[in-house]
Amino acid sequence: MRKTETALALFTVGFLILYFPVETWASWGYGLWSPFYLVDLIAMILLGWGAIRSLHTRPQTAPAVLCAGYGWAGANAWRALFGRLSEVRQGGQLDHGGMELCAVAMGTAVMLACFALSLLLVVRSSER
């Protein structure tokens, strides 16, 4: 359990190194006070806090905040994906085309998989 949680926390740190600048760049034109960016910023904060907490509580486990971060990020990614799909179905165009849709779809899948894994870690840690 601890090894899996550590791997997820380290993956999260690596993911945030990519996620933060890319999302900030993509949102720059809309303004960083946009509610769409702020919901991402909350996800980034929760994920960063969860990863740091998880890595600092070793050898104990502490996946709860990480799970909350992935839950928040996964729900936001789900909303973002289906918002874009709706836009395309209605004949609209995305700012960054098909690459944007592909990136959001892959991000959603990763966030939901990490949420499922972190939820399993929370359940298992509470069984102890």
N, C-alpha and C positions, 0 to 999 in steps of 0.2 A: 504493500500500500504506500509506504513512504517513498519508495523509488518511483512509483507511478506519479505520485503527487509532485515530487521534485521535478520529474521530466515535464509535467504539465506546467509547472511554475516557470521553468526555464524556457519552454516553448512560448509561454505568454510574454516573457521579457523580450524574446526575439521578435515575436509578432508585434509588440508595441513599438519596437524600433522601426518597423516598417509602417504600421498602422497610423501612428501619430503624424508623421510628416506627410504621408500621402493623403490622409483625410483632411488635414489642415490645408494643404495645397488645393485639393478638390473643392473645399468649402470657401476658400478665400474670396471668391467673387460674390458670394452671397452674404458675406460678413460673418465674422466669428461670433457674433451675438445671435446668429440665426438659431432658432430652436432645433433645427436639423443638425447643426454642428454641436450645439450644447448637449444634445442627447448622446452623441458620439463621445464628447469630452467626458461626460459622466461615466460612460462605459470604460474609457481609457483609465480614468482615475480608479474605478473599482477593480479593474484588471491589474493595474500596477500595485495597488494596495494589497490585493489578494496574493499576488505573486511574492511580494516582499514579505508579507506576513507568513506565507507558507514556507519560504526559504529560511526565515529567521526563527521559526519555532522548532527546528530540527533538534532532536530526533522525533519529537511529537508531530502529530498531523494537525493541520489547520486549513482545511479546504473550503470552509464556509464562505468567506469573502470572495475567494476565487470563483466559487459556484455562483454567487450573486452577480459578479461581474460578467460571467459568461451567459447567465440568464438574461441580464439586461442587454448585453451586446447581441445575443441571439434573437431576442424579440425585436430589437431595433433593425437588425439585418433582415429579418423576415418581412417587416413592414417596408423596408427600403426596396427589397427585391420585388414584392408584389405591387408596390407603387410604380416601379419602373415597368413591370410587365403590363400594368394597366395603361400606362402612358403610351407604350408601343402599340397595344391592341387598339387604342383609340386613334391611331394614326400619328401620334406625336413622335418626336425624336429626342434621343438622350443627348446630353451635352458632350459625352465622350463616346457615343456610338455603341456598337456591339461589344467593344472591349469593356465598357462600363458595366453592361448587363452581365457579362461573363464573370468579371471580377466580383460583383455583388453576389451573384449566385454561388460562386466558390466560397466567398467569405461567409455567406449564410450557412453553407454546409459545414464549414470548419467550426463556426461558432456553436452550432447546434450539437455537433459531435463532442466538442470540448465541454459544453454544458452537460451533456449526458454523462460523460466521464467524470466530471467534477461532482455531479449529483450522486453518482455511485460512490465516489470517495467520501462524500458527506455521510451517506447512509452507512457505509462500512465503518467510518470512524465513530459514529454514534452507537454502533453495536458493541463497542469495546467496553 
